[in-house]
Amino acid sequence: MRVITANLNGIRSAAKKGFFTWLSHQHADVVCLQETKAQEHQLGEEIYCPKGFYCYYVDAQKKGYSGVAIYSRHEPQKIHYGLDWQPADDEGRYVQVDFEKLSVASLYLPSGSSGEERQQFKFKFLDFYKEVLIKQHHQTSRDYIICGDWNIAHKQIDLKNWRGNQKNSGFLPEERAWMDWLLDDLGFVDAFRVVNSLPDQYTWWSNRGDAWNKNVGWRIDYQIITPRLATTVKSAAIYKEERFSDHAPLLMDYDIKL
């Protein structure tokens, strides 16, 4: 089973840069997208629901902002549009598909980089989402793959300039402690690190300072999985041969049959 997650920073922009042409050759079972930055009614062309996929979008109320989507080769038994928390759902930050024993979600966790007000919203989101994750972890008959832009670099290895970013959103001590809780205390697993422990593995680069070419990046796009799935992780790849947005797609293969 191949799962791809990609923050597109505008699905129409990524389409013009060749994302859907690339995707057609990836043999993905599930594709999780973030920052579609479009209303579904604006995406009437066939390209936005690729042949062979079931497609589900959750839009932000604000036009040109946020938004998530999932494409699935297999028809889900249930689709969850949002988290049932209006402040997040109004911004189009979560969609989940349920199969028999597996759920796959596309998550766009808020950024706090634009100022203190948004940082406080990010903290509120983390507090709310913590309770969701606890419930998911305790579901003994269901496993989860939570894909997306989590907007947090967990450890020093996960960003190039960690010393200079300790007071910046995305690498604040409180955010990193939340990730510690998720992975160390609650027991979810960072699937990428199951098979790749190398440094300089980034998924986002600023558009300033030639960061892409210098590989001065952050690893903030994850596939977070319930612990029972850790043994199913087979491979991980960050695709950088083309650039569809300021993020790179993360591709992961699992020994799972739907």
N, C-alpha and C positions, 0 to 999 in steps of 0.2 A: 504494500500500500504506500503510495507516494502522496505526501502532503506538502503543499507549497504555501508559504505566507509571504505577502508583499505589501508594503505601504507604497501606494502609487503616487501620492501627492498630486492627485487629480487623475481620474481614470481616463478622461478624454485626452489629456496631455500624454499619458503613458501609451495610449493607443497609437498616437501619432509617432511615438518613438519606437514602435515595433513590439510592444509588450505582447499583444495577442498573437502575433506571428510566432514569437518565441514560445509562448505558452502552448501553442498547438503541437509542438514537437516534444513536450515534456512528459507525456504519459501520466499526468497527475490524476489521482483519484479524487482529491479534495483540494480546492484552492481557496485560501482565505485572503481577502483584500481589506485594506484600511485606507482611509483618506480618499474615498472615491470623489468627494467634492462635487457631487452632482445629485440631482433629483432623478429618481428612476424614470419618470416620464420624459426626461431629457435623453435617455439612453435607448431609444427605440430601434437603433440599428442592430442587426443580427450579431455583430461583433461583440456586443456587450452581454450576450448570453451564448457563449461558444457552443457549437454543435456537439451534442453528446453529453451536455451538462444540464443538471437542474440548477437554476440560479435564484438566489435569494438576496435581496438588498434591504438594508436599513439605512434610511437617509436622515440627515440632520434637518431640523426645521429651517435653519438658516441656510440659504442658498450658497453654494460654492464652499461648503465647510464640512469637514469631518466625513462621516459615512463609512459603513462597512458592508461587506458582501461575502457570500460563500457560493462557490460552484462545486457541485458534487456529481460524480459519475453515477452514483447510486441514489435512488430516491429515498430520502429520509422518512422515517416513521413520524417524526414531529419536527417542527421548526419553532425556535424561540426567537421572537423579534424583540430584542431589548432585554434589560435586566429587571424590569418592573420597578425601576427607580427613575422618576420623571426627569430629574436634572441631567442624568446621563442619557436617558432614552431620547430626550429632546435633541441631543447632540449626535445621535446615531453612532453609538459606540460599541454595540454588541449584537451579534447574531449567532445562533447555535443550531446545529442540526443533530438530531438523535437517530442513531441506527439501533440495532437490537441491543447491543451491550456497550456501544461506544458512542460518545458525543464529541463533536468537533466544533470549536467555537472560533470566531474571528473577533478579536478584541482590539479596540483603539483606546488605550489608557490616556487620560489627559496629560498634556504638557503644562508645566508651570513656568516655562521660560519667558513668557511675555510679561510677567509681573506678579506681584504678591497676591492679587485677587485670584488669579488662575492657579497659583501654587496652593492656596488654601482650598480651592475646589478640588485640586488633585488629591490633597490629603483627605478630604471628605469622601471622595470616590474610593480611595484605598480603604478607609474605614468601612464603608458599605460593602465593598467587594470582598473584604476579608470574611464576612459572614457567609457570602455566597460560596466562597471556596471551601470553607469549613463544611458546609452542607454537602458539597460535591465530593469532598474527600471521604465523607462517611457513607457514601452510597456503595455498599458492598457488591452490588450487582452491575455497576456501571463504571466505565473508565472514561477519562477525558483527555483530549489533546486541545490545549488552549493556545491558539496561534495569535500572533499579532505584534503590534508596536506597543511595548510596555512602557516606553519612555523612561526607563531606569537602566543604567549600567550597574550591574550588581557588584562586581569586584574590580580591583585595580587593573587586572588583566583585560577587562572589558572596555577600556578606552585608552587612547594613546596618552593624552595629557591629564592623567588622573590628579597629579599634584595641584594643578591650576584650576581644577573643576570641583573641588571639595565643597565650595560654597555656592555652586550653581545647580539649578534644577536639573534633575536627571542623575545626579551623583551626590545628593545631600545625604548626610548620615541617617536621617529619618527614613528616607526612601530605601537606602541600602539595608537598613535594619528590617524594613518591611519585607524585602526580598529574602533576608536571612530567615525571617519567620516562615515565609512561604516554603522555602526549600529545605531548611534545616529542622525547623520545629514541626510544621504541619506535614512535611514529607513529600510534597510535590517534587518533580525532577525536571531540571533543565536538560531537555533531550539532546541539544547540541553538544553539551559537555560530556555526555555519556560516551561519545565517539571522537571528540576533538577537544584536547586540552591545551592547544597551542595558543600563544599570544598573537596579537595583530589580526584577530578574526573579527572584523567589524561589519556592521550592516547599515550604518548611516554615517554620512559625511556632510559637514557644513558646505554650503556653496561658496564660502569665503576662504581666502588664503590658500587656494589650490589644494584643499584638504584631500580631495579624491585622489589626485595624482601622487600626493605624498603619503597616502593611506593614514591620514590623521583622523581616525574615526572613532565611533562608539558602537558597541554591540548592544542594541536596545530592542531588536526584533527577536522573539523567542518562539519556540514551541515548548510549552510547559505541560508536562504529562503526569498523570497519577502514577504512583510508584510501581504498580503491577505491570505497567507498560515498559519499564526501563529495559527489561531483557529483550524487548521486541525491536529496539532501535538498531538499525543496520548501517545507516550512513547519513551524512549531512554535508551539504554544500552551499556555499554562498556564491551566487552567480554574479560575476563582475565583468564579463566579457562585453556586455552592452550596459548602457545606463538608461533606465526607464524613469527614474526619479532620484531624489537624494537618498533613498534607501535601496538596498539590493535585495532581491528575492532570496529567501532561505528555503531550500529543498531538503526534505527528509524522507527517508525510506524506512518503513516499519514492516516487521514480519507479522502482519495482521491481515485477516481476510474478512471482508464485510459480507 
